[in-house]
Amino acid sequence: MSSRRSRLTSSRITVDERIDDLVSKLHSVLPGQGRIRSRGRVSTLKALQEICSYIRSLQLEMDDLSERLSELFDTSDINTAQAAIIRSLINCMNS
């Protein structure tokens, strides 16, 4: 039983280390991130909260830019094939 418990503990530590590593990598690609540290490591909870917040802000920014671009196309007299492609992409993003 002790050997099984030891393997489970070892396996759990490996999973935790992998999660910490992935969160740290995700956190490192956020702009201006590097200030949340706990004993030399990124606080997983805070890093995940900031990652989610950043993704939400990117989604809002994309929605805003998409809307502005749609309005620009609606007010312009652009009937080229490229404009049609861009319009269809905008419609796909808004769906």
N, C-alpha and C positions, 0 to 999 in steps of 0.2 A: 504494500500500500504506500509506503514511504517513497518508493521509486516512482510510482505513478504520480503522486503528489508533486514530486520534484520535477518530473517532466512537464506537468501541467503548469507549474509555476514558471519553469524555464520558457515554455511556449508562450505564456502570457507576457513575460518580460520582453520576449522577442517581438510580439505583436505591438506592445506598448512602445517599444523603441522605434518600430517602423512607423507607427502613427505619429509619434513625436517628430520623426525625421521628415515625413511628408508635410506635416503642418508647418514645420520650420521652413521647408522649401517654398511652400505656398506663401507664407508670410514674407519671405525674403523678396518676392517679386512685387509686393505692394509698394507703391511709391511712398517714400519717407518713413518706412517701417524699420525699426531696429531699436526702438526705444522700450518695447515691452520685453523685459527680461526678468527671469526669476532664477536665481542661482546660476546665472550664465546660460540659461536656456529660455526659449520663448515659452511664455505661459500658454498652454494649449487652448484653454477656454478663451482667453482674451484674443489670441491670434485668430481663432475661428470666428469670434464675434466681429473682428475687424475685417476679415476676409469676406464674410457675408455682407457686411455693411458696404464694403467697396464694390462688391458685385451688384448690390442693389443700386448704388449710385451710378454705376456704369449702365445698368438697364434703364434708369431714368434719363440719363444723358442720351442714350441711344434713341429712346422714345421721343425726346425733345428734338433731337437733330432730325429724326425721321419725319416728324410732324412739320418742322420748318422747311425741310426739303420738299415735302409734298405740297406745302403752300406755295413754295417758289415755283414748282412745276405747274401748279394750277393757275398761277397768275401769269406765267410766261406762255408764249406761243411757240412751244418746242414740240415738234412732231417728228423728230428723228428716230431712227431705230434705237440709238443709244438711250434716248430719253424714255422710250417704251420699256427697255430693259430695266432701267433704274426705277421706273414707276412700279413694275412688277415685283422687283426686289423689295421696295418699300412696302408694298401691299403684303408681301409674304412676312415681313418683319412685324407688321402690325397685326397679323392674324394670330 
